[in-house]
Amino acid sequence: MKLATLKTSDRDGSLVVVNRELNRARPVPDIALTLQAALDDWSGVAPQLQQVYQTLKEGECESVPFDACQAAAPLPRAYQWLDGSAYLSHVERVRKARGADLPDSLFDDPLMYQGASDVMLGPCDPVEAASEEWGIDFEAEVGVITDDVEAGVSVDDAASHIKLILLINDVSLRNLIPGELTKGFGFLHGKPASAFSPVAVTPNELGVVWEDSKLHLPLTVHWNERLFGQANAGVDMQFNFARLIAHAAKTRKLTAGTIIGSGTVSNYDLSRGYSCIVEKRVVEIIETGAPITGFMRFGDKVRMEMLDGQGRSILGAIEQEVRPWR
């Protein structure tokens, strides 16, 4: 099934079930007011939502038009947002550009950081920054939302805790990050609010393209209406989502509504393009000795979307414009 959150005067929005074509929706206040409420009682609520989805798909229930730009992030605020770096082609290129090798430990021990989750951007909300000099970049990712996960969960058991899949634009301010990392305490200013696809889907909705806790489809990225990349999210993913969940839960429980990102989708095959600007820049450094491509400017637009084999949008598109702070 497909779920979304419509913007309301309440900061957690209103849960709706969306049809497969992403053009009709049905509010479900009698089942769960918000997506977080649904996740808190997923085993009891999910079958009811699935029934609504089925009747909506068959055109047997009342519905309203669905406008993705009226949607908030599926979870407008989340108890936890953890982002991994599952594609080692991305990590390897970034390190190679600064003359560093890829440590053997990264093949077995995922990178992961904890980001801000109090404000999650909707799919059409702008990326706002005070200055273009901050190095504004997008990062196209796949993410999952979990139910409650016990500390120390095994990789085999972790897969069952994946309840929803969605797309993410993990915005990065590249020129602020190096100074923060030298302090040895991780990101703060360099990682502002991330944006999310209008719709989140259950694993069974994806069929055969969801296998081994990976989403085996290209993630298409356009920057200012020009194709920037179509890296396949199921290829070159060193750590699948079950592995990322187990890593996140190594020493602590994860609360229902935890979002875990894949990190920038990246393939070793450069003909697939890029999912973030910095990866293109580091390839330019490796090949020519200096970056050629600049970061985003005010007025720039980015679009991220994943299509099925028939060319239909699965999760809706993230479409954002970069703007100065108001």
N, C-alpha and C positions, 0 to 999 in steps of 0.2 A: 504494500500500500504506500501511498504518498501523503505526507503530512506537511503542513505549513503553519506559520503564525502570522496572522494579520495584525497590522499596527492598530492600536487603540489608545485611549487616554491612559490605560494601565501600562506600565513599563514592561510587563511580561506578555502583553498582547493576548490574542484570542486564537485558540487552536482550531484549525479547519482540516478536513480531509479533502484532498485534491484528486481530480480524475487523472487518468493516464495521459490525456492530451494536454493537461495543464491549463485548461481554459474554464473549468467549472470547479466549484468548491462547495462544501457543506459545513457550516458551523456545527460543533458538537458540544455545546455547553452542558447538555444533560449527561454526557459521558466524562468529559474532562475540560475544564476551562482553559488550561494551558498545556503545552507540551511537557513542561516539568511535572505537572500533576499526573499526566499520563505515565511518564517514566517512573514516578514514585510507586505506581501500582500497575506496572506493565503487564504482568501475567493476568490480571483481572480486566484491564482496560483494552489491551491490544485486540482480543477477539471481537470486542464490540466495535472498535474502529475499523477492523477488517471487514466486518459485516456492512458497515456504512460504505466503505470503499467499493465493495462488490455491488451494492445496489446503485451507487453512483455510476459505476462503470457500465451498468446495464440500463442506465437512464430511468431507474425506478424510484428515485427520490428527488425531492425538491433541492435545488442548488442555486448558487449565485455565481456571477462571473468572477473569475479569478484573474487578478492583475498582479503580476510578479512585483511590480514596483510599489504596490501597496503592502507588500509583505515585509515583515521584520526578518531578522535572522530566525531560523527555526527555534533556537534558544536565545532570546534577546539578551539574557544574562545567564551565565552558567556557573555552577559551583566550581568547576575546574576546566582549564584549557591547557592541554599539554601538546607540544608539537615536537615530533621526532624529525629525524633526517634519514629516511629509509633508503634513499637513492644515492648510492656511493659514487656514481658517475658525477653527480653534482659536487659532493664533498671532495672528490679527488681533483677535479678541475680547479676548484677554489684554492686548494692547498698547493697545487702545482704552480699556479700563477704567482705565488709568493715564495716558491722554491722549497716547499715543504713536502715530505713524503706522506703517504697515507699509512698511519700506524696499523699494525696487524690487529690491534685490539678493536678497531672500528668494524671489523668483519664479524665480530661476535657480540659486541656491546654497543647498543644503539645510542646515538646522541639524542638528547631530549631536553627541552627547556619548558619552564612554566610561564605562560603568558597571562596578560590581563584578561579577565573574563567578566568584569562588571558591566562592560558595554560592548555588545557585539553588533556590527553593522549589518543592515539589511542589504539585499543584492543590488539595490540601486542607490544606496546612500553614498554621498561623495567621500573621497579620501581627502581629508583636510590636513593642512600643514602650515606652519608659520612662514616657512622659507623653502624655496626650491633648492637651496644650498644644502639642505639636509640629505639629499640623495634619495629621492622618493622612488621606491621600487615596488613592484607587485610580485607575488609568489603564488602560482597556481598549484593547489594541493587537493587531495582527497582526504576526507576525515570521517570518523565514526563517532557515534554517541553510544555510551554504554549504560547498562543498568548498574545496580550495586555489584561491586567486585570485591571479593575477599582478598586481603593481603596475602601475598605469596602464591597467587593463583598460577597454575601451570599453563604452559602455552596451549596444550590440548584443550583445557577447559576454558581458556580465555575467549576462544572464538564464539562460544555460546552467549557471551555477554555483549556482543555487537548487536544493537537493536536497530540502528539507523545509520545510513551512509549519506554524505553530503559533500559539496565542494566548498573550498575555502580560498579566499585571497588573503594570505598572511602578509600584510603590508610591512615593509621594512624601510627604515631610514638609514641607508647604507653609510652615510658619512658620519653618523652619530655612533654607530656600532663599534668601530675599532677602539675608540677612547674608552668605551664602557668595558670592553673585554679585557683591556690592559689592567683594569682595577681588580680583575679576578673574581667578580661577583655576578657576572651574567648580564643579560639584557634588562633595560628599563626604558630609557627614552627611545632607543632604536626600534622598539616593537610597539607601535600604537595599536589601536583597535583593528581587529581582523574583520573581514566581511564573509558572508556565507550565502550559499545558493538559496533561492526562495523555497525550495522543496527538499525534504529529507525522505529517503525511501528505505523500506525494510529490505533485508538481504534477499528474501524470496521474490521480491519484485524484479530483481536484476537477472534472475535465471542463470544461464550458463556463464555469463560474463563475470559473475561473482564466484570465484573459485580460490581455495586455499587462502581465504581472508584477504584477497586482492581483487581489485576492480580492473578487469582486463579490457579496457577501452582507451582510445586516445582522448586526451584532455586538450581541447582546442583553445588557443589563446590568440586574441587579436589586440593589437596595440594601435590606437588611432586608425582602426578599420583595416589594418594590414595584418595578414597572418604572421604571427610571431613564433608559434610552435604548436606541435601536435604530438607531444611525447605520450607514449602508451603507458598508462598507470600500472599495468600488470607486468611490464617488462623491466628488468634490472632493479626490482624492488628487493633489496637485500633482507629487509625485515618486514614481514607481513603484519597486518593489524593485530593478530593474535599475539605475535611476539612483542609488539609495541605495548599492548595492554599488560602483558605479563611483566615487562620491564618497568612500566609505570607503577605497578602494584607490588613491586619487590619488597617494599618495607612498610606499605600502608594500604588501607582500603581506598577504593575509588567510589565516590558517591554517584548514584544514578543521575545522569545528566552530565557526566564527564565527557568532554570532547577531546579526541586524540587525533592529531593531524599526521599526515604522512611525511611532511616536509616537501620541498619543491620536487615535483614530478620531473624526472630526468632520465634520458636514455643515453647509452654509450654511442649510439648511432646519431651523429650530429645532423644528419639530414632530417631528423624529426624536429629540429628547431629547439626552442627554449621555453621554459615556463617562468623565467624571471630574467630581468635585465642583467643582473650581476653575472650570471653564468655566461651570457654572450660576451660580456666585457672581459671575463677572465680567459675565455677562448681567444679573444683578440689579443690579449697580452701574451698568451702562449705562442700565438702564431706570428705576431708582428712586433711584440715588445711594448705595446702601449694600447690602452682601451680607445675605441673609436666611438662607440655608442654611448650617448649620454643617458642620464636618468630622466624620469618623468618631469614634465613642466606643468604649470597651471594651465588647465584647459585640456590636457591630455585625457584620453579615455582608454579603458581596458575592458575587455569582454572575455569571460571564461565560460565554457560550456562543454558538456559531454553528450554526444549523440549515440543512439543505438544503431544497429545495423541497417535500419530503414530510414536513418537520417532524422529521427525524432528526438527532441530534447528529453533527457531523462529527469534531470534535476532542476531544469530552468537555468537561466544564465545569470551570472554576476556581471553587471554592467555599471561601471563606476567612472566618475570624472574627478580629476584632481583639482581641488580648489584651495584658495588661501583661507585661513581662519576668518570667520566672520566676526 
